[in-house]
């Protein structure tokens, strides 16, 4: 079949319409051996049909598919209310882009925010428990006398942090400033 008969391959139309038009053109080409004025008129009518079909607005099913596809490509954060506003904006933009009716938009207002009845206070921790826990989280290198100064430094830091006054310090030998390690 000559290339100029294959109109469905050149125009953006639905495949079923293109097949129907191509079948009509093939049948006409077989029945009329010479291109006449009648064939040109019929061909012009067929082309008008194709142009008219491709210019029709999208069906509701196609618009819905476009809208669903558009929404699936948008990503909003999962926090409230920012995510709610983002999704509403995406719905409105996709409805405009796909030429469907006004979409359902969520209300993003906080109606009754939940607040605790009684403020939660942390359970008080005894200074000795706090001190023991703090000291157990540290370690010193086991080299004398540096380990003695290190252990005393940890005890002092934890006693200050936990408001504990019963820390027992080791007696460390006097050293020069060169071999004292601070924590």
C-alpha positions as CSV (number, residue, x, y, z in Angstrom):
1,X,0.0,0.0,0.0
2,X,1.4,3.5,-0.8
3,X,2.8,5.4,2.1
4,X,0.3,8.3,1.7
5,X,-2.6,5.9,2.6
6,X,-1.3,5.2,6.1
7,X,-2.8,8.2,7.8
8,X,-3.2,6.5,11.2
9,X,0.5,6.2,11.6
10,X,1.1,10.0,11.2
11,X,-1.7,11.6,13.3
12,X,-2.2,11.3,17.1
13,X,-5.4,9.3,17.1
14,X,-6.7,6.2,19.0
15,X,-5.5,3.0,17.3
16,X,-9.1,1.7,16.7
17,X,-10.0,4.8,14.8
18,X,-6.8,4.7,12.8
19,X,-7.4,1.0,11.9
20,X,-11.0,1.7,10.8
21,X,-9.9,4.6,8.6
22,X,-7.0,2.6,7.1
23,X,-9.5,-0.3,6.3
24,X,-11.8,2.2,4.5
25,X,-9.0,3.6,2.5
26,X,-7.6,0.2,1.5
27,X,-11.1,-0.9,0.4
28,X,-11.5,2.3,-1.6
29,X,-8.0,1.9,-3.2
30,X,-8.9,-1.6,-4.3
31,X,-12.3,-0.8,-5.7
32,X,-11.2,2.4,-7.6
33,X,-8.3,1.7,-9.9
34,X,-7.7,5.4,-10.8
35,X,-7.8,8.2,-8.3
36,X,-10.8,10.3,-9.3
37,X,-12.5,13.3,-7.9
38,X,-14.8,11.0,-5.9
39,X,-11.9,9.3,-4.3
40,X,-10.4,12.6,-3.4
41,X,-13.7,13.7,-1.8
42,X,-13.9,10.5,0.2
43,X,-10.3,10.8,1.2
44,X,-10.9,14.4,2.4
45,X,-13.9,13.1,4.4
46,X,-11.8,10.4,6.0
47,X,-9.2,12.9,6.9
48,X,-11.8,15.2,8.3
49,X,-13.1,12.3,10.5
50,X,-9.6,11.7,11.8
51,X,-9.0,15.3,12.6
52,X,-12.4,15.6,14.3
53,X,-11.8,12.5,16.3
54,X,-8.4,13.6,17.5
55,X,-9.7,17.1,18.5
56,X,-12.5,15.8,20.7
57,X,-12.0,16.4,24.5
58,X,-10.7,13.5,26.6
59,X,-13.3,11.0,27.9
60,X,-13.9,10.9,31.6
61,X,-12.1,7.6,31.8
62,X,-9.0,9.0,30.1
63,X,-9.2,12.2,32.3
64,X,-9.4,10.0,35.4
65,X,-6.4,7.9,34.3
66,X,-4.4,11.1,33.6
67,X,-5.4,12.5,37.1
68,X,-4.5,9.3,38.9
69,X,-1.2,9.1,37.0
70,X,-0.4,12.7,37.8
71,X,-1.1,12.2,41.5
72,X,1.0,9.1,41.6
73,X,4.0,11.2,40.4
74,X,3.7,13.8,43.2
75,X,5.4,13.2,46.6
76,X,4.4,15.0,49.8
77,X,6.0,14.8,53.2
78,X,4.2,12.7,55.8
79,X,3.7,15.3,58.5
80,X,0.5,17.1,59.4
81,X,-0.6,19.7,58.3
82,X,2.2,20.5,55.8
83,X,1.6,17.1,54.0
84,X,-2.1,17.8,53.8
85,X,-1.6,21.2,52.2
86,X,0.9,19.7,49.8
87,X,-1.6,17.0,48.7
88,X,-4.4,19.5,48.2
89,X,-2.1,21.6,46.0
90,X,-1.1,18.4,44.0
91,X,-4.8,17.5,43.6
92,X,-5.7,20.9,42.3
93,X,-2.7,21.1,39.9
94,X,-3.5,17.6,38.5
95,X,-7.2,18.4,38.1
96,X,-6.2,21.5,36.1
97,X,-3.6,19.7,34.0
98,X,-5.9,16.8,33.2
99,X,-9.0,18.9,32.7
100,X,-11.2,17.0,35.2
101,X,-13.7,18.5,37.6
102,X,-12.8,20.1,40.9
103,X,-11.2,17.5,43.1
104,X,-12.1,16.7,46.8
105,X,-9.7,18.6,49.0
106,X,-9.1,17.6,52.6
107,X,-9.5,20.1,55.5
108,X,-6.1,20.6,56.9
109,X,-7.1,22.5,60.1
110,X,-6.5,21.0,63.6
111,X,-10.0,20.6,65.1
112,X,-9.2,19.4,68.6
113,X,-5.5,19.1,69.2
114,X,-4.8,16.5,71.9
115,X,-2.8,17.8,74.8
116,X,-1.7,15.7,77.8
117,X,-4.0,16.2,80.9
118,X,-1.1,16.4,83.3
119,X,2.4,17.4,82.2
120,X,4.8,14.5,82.2
121,X,7.7,14.9,84.6
122,X,10.7,12.7,84.4
123,X,11.1,10.3,87.3
124,X,13.6,11.6,89.8
125,X,16.9,9.7,89.8
126,X,18.8,9.4,93.1
127,X,22.2,11.0,92.9
128,X,24.0,7.8,93.8
129,X,22.3,5.8,91.0
130,X,23.0,8.6,88.5
131,X,26.7,8.7,89.7
132,X,27.2,5.0,89.4
133,X,25.6,4.9,85.9
134,X,27.7,7.8,84.8
135,X,31.0,6.3,86.1
136,X,30.2,2.9,84.4
137,X,29.9,4.7,81.0
138,X,33.6,5.7,81.1
139,X,36.8,3.7,80.9
140,X,40.5,4.6,81.6
141,X,43.7,3.2,80.1
142,X,45.3,0.8,82.6
143,X,48.7,2.4,83.0
144,X,49.8,3.7,86.4
145,X,49.6,6.5,87.5
146,X,47.6,7.9,84.5
147,X,44.7,5.5,85.3
148,X,44.5,7.0,88.8
149,X,44.2,10.6,87.5
150,X,41.7,9.4,84.8
151,X,39.5,7.6,87.3
152,X,39.5,10.6,89.7
153,X,38.6,12.9,86.7
154,X,35.7,10.7,85.8
155,X,34.4,10.6,89.3
156,X,34.7,14.4,89.7
157,X,32.9,15.0,86.4
158,X,30.1,12.5,87.3
159,X,29.7,13.8,90.8
160,X,29.3,17.4,89.5
161,X,26.8,16.2,86.8
162,X,24.7,14.1,89.2
163,X,25.0,16.5,92.2
164,X,26.5,13.7,94.3
165,X,28.8,14.5,97.2
166,X,29.9,11.0,98.3
167,X,32.5,10.2,95.6
168,X,35.6,8.5,96.9
169,X,38.8,9.4,95.1
170,X,42.0,7.4,94.8
171,X,45.3,8.8,96.3
172,X,47.4,9.3,93.2
173,X,51.2,9.9,93.4
174,X,52.4,13.4,92.7
175,X,53.5,13.7,89.1
176,X,54.9,16.3,86.8
177,X,52.6,18.1,84.4
178,X,54.2,16.0,81.5
179,X,52.6,12.7,82.5
180,X,49.1,13.9,83.6
181,X,46.3,13.0,81.3
182,X,43.1,15.0,81.6
183,X,39.7,13.7,80.6
